[in-house]
């Protein structure tokens, strides 16, 4: 009986030592993919003389403009044929030319928003003395 118990214990010891020789778990590596936003985006808010507010987001990389006015959103594409920054779609046109910001509905020639920005005053002019 003692031999049997010794043999069983020795067998269990051999089995347990060989069972524990498998490689341990590798540490999990989490690789986060970060995409860099390389878009050239500018966001401006303008208020006209009537107190109406327009929010203009221009993505110069994708040549798009998003206009928020009176709770509505308008997505426009930049027009290369028109001067300075002008974007339009089938119904609407946004333009920012020489400080004049205009948003209009094309098919009825109705101006929805217009703002003429004041020119920045420069300091006093210095005159050269001879």
Residue pairs with C-beta under 8 A, 6 or more apart in sequence:
38 61
39 59
39 60
39 61
39 62
40 59
40 60
40 61
41 57
41 58
41 59
41 60
41 61
42 57
42 58
42 60
43 55
43 56
43 57
43 58
44 55
44 56
44 58
45 53
45 54
45 55
45 56
46 53
46 54
46 56
46 101
46 113
46 115
47 53
47 54
47 115
48 54
48 113
48 114
48 115
49 115
52 69
52 70
52 113
53 69
54 67
54 68
54 69
54 101
54 103
54 113
54 115
55 67
55 68
55 69
56 65
56 66
56 67
56 68
56 94
56 96
56 101
57 65
57 66
57 67
57 68
58 64
58 65
58 85
58 87
59 65
59 66
63 77
63 78
63 87
64 75
64 76
64 77
64 78
64 87
65 75
65 76
65 77
65 78
65 85
65 87
65 94
66 73
66 74
66 75
66 76
67 73
67 74
67 76
67 92
67 94
67 103
68 74
69 103
69 112
69 113
74 89
74 92
74 94
74 103
75 89
76 87
76 88
76 89
76 92
76 93
76 94
77 87
77 88
77 89
78 85
78 86
78 87
79 86
79 87
79 88
79 93
82 88
82 95
83 97
84 95
84 96
84 97
84 98
85 95
85 96
85 97
86 93
86 94
86 95
86 96
86 97
87 93
87 94
87 95
88 94
88 106
90 106
91 105
91 106
91 107
92 103
92 104
92 105
92 106
92 112
93 102
93 103
93 104
93 106
94 101
94 102
94 103
95 101
95 102
99 116
99 117
99 118
99 119
100 114
100 115
100 116
100 117
101 113
101 114
101 115
101 116
101 117
102 111
102 113
102 114
102 115
103 111
103 112
103 113
103 114
104 110
104 111
104 112
105 112
